[in-house]
Amino acid sequence: MEKEFERLITPVDGSESSIRAARKAIYLAKKMGADIIALYVLHLPISAYVGPPYSPVIYTDDIEIKELRKKMKNEGNQVLDKIEKMALEEGIKIAKKIVEGSPDEEIIKISKKDDLIVMGAKGISAIDRIFLGSVSEKVLHHAKSSVMIVR
C-alpha cells in the first residue's frame, strides 16, 4: 500500500471503540509506512469550574481542579501507554500526545490536510453525546483531513 497520508491520528479515550480504532490505525500505519500519533484530550467538564447545579461535585478552589486535572492526565497516560504497547507489538513507533480542551476542537486543530484521523464511533461518555453532540460527528463534518470512523 502506498503512503497516501502523511500521518495517522488516532484519538483515544480508553473506550472499547477508541481501542478498536487505534488497532485499525496501527494496521494502516504499518501498511502505509506512515507516522502515527495517539492523541488523548484531557477534557475538564464545565461543571468543574462552575459547580452546582451543573455538577453534584463542588470544586471549591484551583487546588481541587489541579488534582482533577492531574488524575485525568494520569488516566490519559495509561491509555496512551496501552496504545503504544499495541503499536510496539506490531513494530510501529507511535508518538503520544496529551492536550487539554474540547475533544473535537483539539482533534481538528492537530490534524493537517494530508492526515487521516482514525477514530471510534462512540467515546467513553454517552451523556456527553446527548448534551454536546458526538465528537466523531463534529470531527467528521469539520476536519480538513480525511476521517475514518471505526464501528
C-alpha positions in Angstrom: 0.0 0.0 0.0 1.4 3.4 -0.9 1.8 6.2 1.5 -1.4 8.1 0.9 -1.4 10.0 4.1 1.5 11.8 5.9 0.3 10.9 9.4 -2.5 8.9 11.0 -4.0 10.5 14.1 -5.9 8.2 16.5 -7.8 10.0 19.3 -8.3 7.7 22.2 -10.2 7.9 25.5 -10.0 4.4 26.8 -13.3 3.3 25.4 -13.5 0.0 23.5 -14.5 1.9 20.4 -11.3 4.0 20.6 -9.1 1.0 21.2 -10.6 -0.7 18.1 -9.9 2.5 16.1 -6.3 2.6 17.4 -5.8 -1.1 16.3 -7.0 -0.1 12.8 -4.8 3.0 12.8 -1.8 0.8 13.7 -2.6 -1.7 11.0 -2.9 1.1 8.4 0.3 2.9 9.6 2.2 -0.4 9.2 0.8 -1.0 5.7 1.4 2.6 4.5 4.6 3.3 6.4 3.0 6.4 7.8 3.7 8.2 11.1 1.1 7.7 13.8 0.0 9.9 16.7 -2.1 8.6 19.6 -4.0 11.6 21.0 -5.6 11.9 24.3 -7.7 15.0 25.0 -8.0 16.0 28.7 -11.4 17.4 28.8 -12.5 19.1 32.1 -16.2 19.4 32.1 -17.5 22.9 32.6 -19.1 21.7 35.8 -15.6 21.5 37.3 -15.4 25.3 37.1 -19.0 26.2 38.0 -20.2 23.6 40.5 -23.9 23.0 41.3 -26.5 23.0 39.8 -24.4 21.7 36.9 -22.4 19.3 38.9 -23.1 17.3 42.1 -19.4 17.8 42.9 -18.3 21.2 44.3 -14.8 22.2 43.3 -14.1 25.0 45.7 -10.7 26.1 44.6 -7.9 25.8 42.0 -6.2 23.1 44.1 -9.1 20.7 43.6 -9.2 21.4 39.8 -5.5 20.8 39.7 -5.9 17.5 41.4 -8.7 16.6 39.0 -6.5 17.6 36.0 -3.6 15.5 37.5 -5.9 12.5 37.9 -7.2 12.8 34.3 -3.7 13.2 32.9 -2.6 10.0 34.7 -5.6 8.2 33.2 -4.6 9.6 29.8 -1.0 8.4 30.1 -2.3 4.9 31.0 -4.5 4.8 27.9 -1.6 6.1 25.7 0.8 3.5 27.2 -1.7 0.8 26.2 -1.9 2.0 22.7 1.9 2.4 22.5 2.3 -1.3 23.6 -0.1 -2.4 20.9 1.9 -0.5 18.3 5.3 -1.8 19.5 3.9 -5.3 19.3 3.4 -4.6 15.5 6.8 -3.0 15.2 5.3 0.5 14.9 6.7 3.5 16.7 4.0 5.8 17.9 4.0 9.4 19.2 1.9 10.0 22.2 0.3 13.4 22.9 -1.9 14.8 25.6 -3.7 18.1 25.1 -6.3 19.9 27.1 -9.5 21.3 25.6 -12.7 20.3 23.8 -12.1 16.9 22.2 -13.5 17.7 18.8 -11.7 21.1 18.6 -8.3 19.6 19.7 -8.6 16.7 17.2 -9.4 19.1 14.4 -6.6 21.5 15.5 -3.8 18.9 15.5 -4.8 17.5 12.1 -3.5 18.6 8.7 -4.9 18.3 5.3 -2.7 15.2 4.4 -3.6 13.3 7.6 -6.0 10.6 8.3 -7.9 10.7 11.5 -8.9 7.2 12.6 -11.4 7.3 15.5 -14.1 5.3 17.2 -17.8 5.9 16.6 -18.6 6.2 20.3 -16.5 7.6 23.1 -16.5 6.8 26.8 -19.4 9.1 27.7 -22.9 8.7 26.3 -24.1 11.6 28.4 -21.6 14.0 26.6 -23.1 12.8 23.3 -26.6 13.6 24.4 -25.8 17.2 25.6 -22.8 18.1 23.4 -23.2 16.0 20.3 -20.9 13.3 19.1 -17.2 14.1 18.9 -16.8 11.8 15.9 -19.7 13.5 14.1 -18.2 17.0 14.7 -14.7 15.9 13.6 -16.2 14.2 10.5 -18.0 17.4 9.5 -15.4 20.0 10.3 -11.9 18.5 9.8 -9.9 19.4 6.7 -8.3 16.0 6.7 -9.8 12.6 5.9 -11.7 10.9 8.7 -12.3 7.2 9.2 -14.9 6.2 11.8 -14.4 2.7 13.1 -17.5 0.9 14.4 
